[in-house]
Amino acid sequence: MAKGTPQEVAAKWRANLVGSVGQIEKGIDRVTESPGVAAVRQKEAWVAKLSSPEVQEKWARNTAGVNLAEWKEITKAKVRTNLASGAGAAESKQVQFYSQLLPYQENLQGTVNNMRKGTLADSAARMIAWMEGMAKFQKS
């Protein structure tokens, strides 16, 4: 199950992310409602946390103040200008994360590989063992 060193996996993550700008922009284009307008529908949940009427109205006015076309253009511009540098800045954190995750997964895969095989129930047990094992993963 060797996926490479943490440095190799993090470098691949960065390259894939930087190479995804076009796909991310296409995803932005598929958004059919301004995220600000969608967020305004969650006003009740937000109000439960913040009781000041002035703060509530300012939030609603500012959040709904960007229309869909403006949001798409602003977001695409940020992706174009910030994604590559952000991915580069985060690569060392990815190395740290994969330094913990990859050995954990390799160990877990060994455990799962040693489980019974042959029936649907065996397959389900292996799948559940993997899911439960991954749910227990904690980065330090």
C-alpha positions as CSV (number, residue, x, y, z in Angstrom):
1,M,0.0,0.0,0.0
2,A,3.0,2.3,-0.2
3,K,1.8,5.6,-1.6
4,G,5.2,7.2,-1.4
5,T,7.0,9.2,1.3
6,P,5.1,12.0,3.1
7,Q,7.1,14.5,1.0
8,E,6.1,12.8,-2.2
9,V,2.4,12.6,-1.3
10,A,2.4,16.2,-0.2
11,A,4.1,17.3,-3.4
12,K,1.5,15.3,-5.4
13,W,-1.3,16.9,-3.4
14,R,0.1,20.4,-4.1
15,A,0.6,19.7,-7.9
16,N,-3.0,18.2,-8.1
17,L,-4.4,21.2,-6.3
18,V,-2.5,23.8,-8.4
19,G,-3.6,21.8,-11.5
20,S,-7.2,22.0,-10.4
21,V,-7.8,25.7,-10.9
22,G,-9.8,25.2,-14.1
23,Q,-11.9,22.5,-12.5
24,I,-12.5,24.7,-9.4
25,E,-13.6,27.6,-11.6
26,K,-16.0,25.2,-13.4
27,G,-17.4,24.2,-10.0
28,I,-17.8,27.9,-9.2
29,D,-19.7,28.4,-12.5
30,R,-22.1,25.5,-11.5
31,V,-23.2,27.4,-8.4
32,T,-26.7,28.5,-9.0
33,E,-27.3,30.7,-6.0
34,S,-25.2,33.3,-4.3
35,P,-23.7,31.7,-1.2
36,G,-24.5,34.9,0.6
37,V,-28.2,34.5,-0.2
38,A,-28.1,30.8,0.9
39,A,-26.4,31.9,4.1
40,V,-29.1,34.4,4.9
41,R,-31.6,31.5,5.0
42,Q,-29.5,30.3,8.0
43,K,-30.1,33.5,9.8
44,E,-32.1,31.8,12.6
45,A,-29.2,29.6,13.6
46,W,-26.8,32.5,13.6
47,V,-29.2,34.7,15.6
48,A,-29.3,32.1,18.3
49,K,-25.6,32.7,18.8
50,L,-25.7,36.5,18.4
51,S,-28.5,38.4,19.9
52,S,-27.7,42.0,18.9
53,P,-30.2,43.3,16.4
54,E,-27.7,45.7,15.0
55,V,-25.2,42.9,14.3
56,Q,-27.9,40.8,12.8
57,E,-29.0,43.4,10.3
58,K,-25.5,44.3,9.4
59,W,-24.7,40.7,8.7
60,A,-27.9,40.2,6.6
61,R,-27.2,43.4,4.5
62,N,-23.5,42.6,3.9
63,T,-24.0,38.9,3.3
64,A,-26.8,39.3,0.7
65,G,-25.0,42.3,-0.8
66,V,-22.9,40.3,-3.3
67,N,-24.9,38.9,-6.2
68,L,-24.1,35.6,-7.9
69,A,-22.1,37.1,-10.8
70,E,-20.0,39.2,-8.5
71,W,-19.4,36.3,-6.2
72,K,-18.3,34.1,-9.0
73,E,-15.8,36.7,-10.4
74,I,-14.4,37.6,-7.0
75,T,-14.0,33.9,-6.1
76,K,-12.4,32.9,-9.4
77,A,-9.9,35.8,-9.1
78,K,-9.0,34.7,-5.6
79,V,-8.5,31.1,-6.8
80,R,-6.3,32.3,-9.7
81,T,-4.1,34.5,-7.5
82,N,-4.1,32.7,-4.2
83,L,-4.4,28.9,-4.8
84,A,-0.9,28.1,-5.9
85,S,0.8,30.2,-3.2
86,G,-1.6,28.8,-0.6
87,A,-0.9,25.3,-1.6
88,G,2.8,26.0,-1.6
89,A,2.5,27.5,1.9
90,A,0.5,24.5,3.2
91,E,2.7,21.8,1.7
92,S,4.9,21.4,4.8
93,K,1.7,20.9,6.9
94,Q,0.7,18.3,4.4
95,V,4.0,16.5,4.8
96,Q,3.5,16.5,8.6
97,F,0.0,15.2,8.2
98,Y,1.0,12.4,5.8
99,S,4.0,11.5,8.0
100,Q,1.4,10.4,10.5
101,L,-1.4,9.2,8.2
102,L,0.5,7.0,5.8
103,P,2.2,4.8,8.4
104,Y,-1.2,4.6,10.2
105,Q,-2.9,3.5,7.0
106,E,-0.2,1.0,6.2
107,N,-0.6,-0.6,9.6
108,L,-4.3,-0.6,9.4
109,Q,-4.2,-2.1,5.9
110,G,-2.0,-4.9,7.2
111,T,-4.7,-5.6,9.9
112,V,-7.5,-5.6,7.3
113,N,-5.5,-7.7,4.9
114,N,-5.2,-10.4,7.6
115,M,-8.9,-10.6,8.1
116,R,-11.0,-13.4,6.6
117,K,-12.0,-13.2,3.0
118,G,-14.4,-15.2,0.9
119,T,-17.9,-14.1,1.8
120,L,-19.9,-10.9,1.5
121,A,-19.9,-10.8,5.3
122,D,-16.1,-11.0,5.3
123,S,-15.9,-8.1,2.9
124,A,-18.3,-6.1,5.0
125,A,-16.3,-6.8,8.1
126,R,-13.1,-5.6,6.4
127,M,-14.8,-2.5,5.1
128,I,-16.1,-1.7,8.6
129,A,-12.7,-2.4,10.2
130,W,-11.1,0.1,7.8
131,M,-13.8,2.7,8.4
132,E,-13.6,2.3,12.2
133,G,-9.8,2.2,12.1
134,M,-9.7,5.4,10.1
135,A,-12.2,7.1,12.4
136,K,-9.8,6.4,15.3
137,F,-6.9,8.2,13.5
138,Q,-5.8,11.2,15.4
139,K,-3.0,13.5,14.2
140,S,-0.8,14.8,16.9
